Amino acid sequence: MSQPTVVRIIARLNIGGPALHTMHLSHGLADSYPTVLVTGAVDEGEADLFDEVVARGVHVVRIPELGRRISPWQDGVALAKLVRLLVRVRPRIVHTHTAKAGTLGRIAAVLAGVPVRVHTYHGHVFQGYFSPVLTRVILAIERTLARATTTLVTVSEGQARELVDEFRICPAPKMKVVPLGLELDGFAPARSAGLRDGMRAELGVGAEPVIAVVGRLVPIKDHALLLRAAARVAAAGQEFRLAVVGGGPEEPALRALCARLGLEGRVSFLGWRRDLDRVYAGADIVALSSRNEGTPVALIEALAAGRAVVSTDVGGVRDVLRGGELGLLVPSGDEAALADALLTLLRDPALRETLGRRGAAEAPARFGVARLLGDVRRLYDGLAPGKRAASRNLTPSLTDS
């Protein structure tokens, strides 16, 4: 490969918005900004995008100690390996993604003397993840790191306001907004219409509407809220099937909750799926019940697929749904409001069609890969003008992390 201009760092390539984002940037900008992508290992039970990223020709360096969890010993080892890699590669830009990689990667970039340091917040861990005391410590670290960062990026306007005004991470001029960019063509209703019957046959449903939820089965996604709302919908006499797509440590507890709520016959746990085009084609509604989000990939994909959506009003969701123009918003943690919104959509096919048509018309231009690549190319051009890669090959020097 050419002399890398960018070293991009992310803690893990688990299936989700941040990993897809880094994959598209690393591959799509290779012509003007050759990139080395550094990552750690996924958590147990998570699906891994590593092979797909490598198959696209991205040069990936895996540092096993660079995981999501906090571990002083492993974090120290990962930091040392990152510094060694950056000294050897000498990139113009280090671009970090997500909290753990953002902390270790930016410290390593400072120690290695990398001139341009960029960090993207795909969400944040300042609410709903840790105790108040630990959250205050993390905020102090983030504010310090922000002063050592050339540019901070977030994936939605709402999250940018939150980080600047509520959490005081940095002054507003230092924060840029670059929304996610995804490969959405395969979800277009015209391309996926033929998949609907097959997916519904797999679920064993007839005419009843299908609600889908796509995401990791972890506490922050609050699937339990959705199940409790679904129980209210069932109590109201409304027919439906709920398809839960994803995996994670909460699955046993969620299955037990289904049993307690009497939902076993209405809920299907489908695990991780690669055929999300089929999932969305077979659904009538896509729901999200998270306590916190950056920019939820599932909602963007659902919009592109022409599906009506309902979501808790957290993080960047309001920006994705244009304040409720493209889907229904409910307060976080409010199962009654979520149930009412689901009932509204379940009982009104015309509203579902209207919302789905709006989403399918807007999503590709707002959240497509081409827009993402253009945004980040312009960002890099402004930060490192005239410093694009030379032609010499450094592949051998990158293999030892």
PEGI-V688410 format. One record per residue. N is the residue number from 1. SS is DSSP state (helix for helix, strand for strand, loop for the rest). Layout:
N/SS
N/SS
//
This chain:
1/loop
2/loop
3/loop
4/loop
5/loop
6/strand
7/strand
8/strand
9/strand
10/strand
11/loop
12/loop
13/loop
14/strand
15/loop
16/loop
17/helix
18/helix
19/helix
20/helix
21/helix
22/helix
23/helix
24/helix
25/helix
26/helix
27/helix
28/helix
29/loop
30/loop
31/loop
32/loop
33/loop
34/loop
35/strand
36/strand
37/strand
38/strand
39/strand
40/loop
41/loop
42/loop
43/loop
44/loop
45/loop
46/loop
47/loop
48/strand
49/loop
50/helix
51/helix
52/helix
53/helix
54/helix
55/helix
56/loop
57/loop
58/loop
59/strand
60/strand
61/strand
62/strand
63/loop
64/loop
65/loop
66/loop
67/loop
68/loop
69/loop
70/loop
71/loop
72/helix
73/helix
74/helix
75/helix
76/helix
77/helix
78/helix
79/helix
80/helix
81/helix
82/helix
83/helix
84/helix
85/helix
86/helix
87/helix
88/helix
89/helix
90/loop
91/loop
92/loop
93/strand
94/strand
95/strand
96/strand
97/strand
98/loop
99/helix
100/helix
101/helix
102/helix
103/helix
104/helix
105/helix
106/helix
107/helix
108/helix
109/helix
110/helix
111/helix
112/helix
113/loop
114/loop
115/loop
116/strand
117/strand
118/strand
119/strand
120/strand
121/strand
122/loop
123/loop
124/loop
125/loop
126/loop
127/loop
128/loop
129/loop
130/loop
131/loop
132/helix
133/helix
134/helix
135/helix
136/helix
137/helix
138/helix
139/helix
140/helix
141/helix
142/helix
143/helix
144/helix
145/helix
146/helix
147/helix
148/loop
149/loop
150/loop
151/strand
152/strand
153/strand
154/strand
155/loop
156/loop
157/helix
158/helix
159/helix
160/helix
161/helix
162/helix
163/helix
164/helix
165/helix
166/helix
167/loop
168/loop
169/loop
170/loop
171/loop
172/helix
173/helix
174/helix
175/strand
176/strand
177/strand
178/loop
179/loop
180/loop
181/loop
182/strand
183/loop
184/loop
185/helix
186/helix
187/helix
188/loop
189/helix
190/helix
191/helix
192/helix
193/helix
194/helix
195/helix
196/helix
197/helix
198/helix
199/helix
200/helix
201/helix
202/helix
203/helix
204/loop
205/loop
206/loop
207/loop
208/loop
209/loop
210/strand
211/strand
212/strand
213/strand
214/strand
215/loop
216/loop
217/loop
218/loop
219/helix
220/helix
221/helix
222/loop
223/helix
224/helix
225/helix
226/helix
227/helix
228/helix
229/helix
230/helix
231/helix
232/helix
233/helix
234/helix
235/helix
236/loop
237/loop
238/loop
239/loop
240/loop
241/strand
242/strand
243/strand
244/strand
245/strand
246/loop
247/loop
248/loop
249/loop
250/loop
251/helix
252/helix
253/helix
254/helix
255/helix
256/helix
257/helix
258/helix
259/helix
260/helix
261/helix
262/loop
263/loop
264/loop
265/loop
266/loop
267/strand
268/strand
269/strand
270/strand
271/strand
272/loop
273/loop
274/loop
275/loop
276/helix
277/helix
278/helix
279/helix
280/helix
281/helix
282/helix
283/loop
284/loop
285/strand
286/strand
287/strand
288/strand
289/loop
290/loop
291/loop
292/loop
293/loop
294/loop
295/loop
296/loop
297/helix
298/helix
299/helix
300/helix
301/helix
302/helix
303/helix
304/helix
305/loop
306/loop
307/loop
308/strand
309/strand
310/strand
311/strand
312/strand
313/loop
314/loop
315/loop
316/loop
317/helix
318/helix
319/helix
320/helix
321/loop
322/helix
323/helix
324/helix
325/loop
326/loop
327/loop
328/strand
329/strand
330/strand
331/loop
332/loop
333/loop
334/loop
335/helix
336/helix
337/helix
338/helix
339/helix
340/helix
341/helix
342/helix
343/helix
344/helix
345/helix
346/helix
347/loop
348/loop
349/helix
350/helix
351/helix
352/helix
353/helix
354/helix
355/helix
356/helix
357/helix
358/helix
359/helix
360/helix
361/helix
362/helix
363/helix
364/helix
365/helix
366/helix
367/helix
368/strand
369/helix
370/helix
371/helix
372/helix
373/helix
374/helix
375/helix
376/helix
377/helix
378/helix
379/helix
380/helix
381/helix
382/helix
383/helix
384/loop
385/loop
386/loop
387/loop
388/loop
389/loop
390/loop
391/loop
392/loop
393/loop
394/loop
395/helix
396/helix
397/helix
398/helix
399/loop
400/loop
401/loop
//
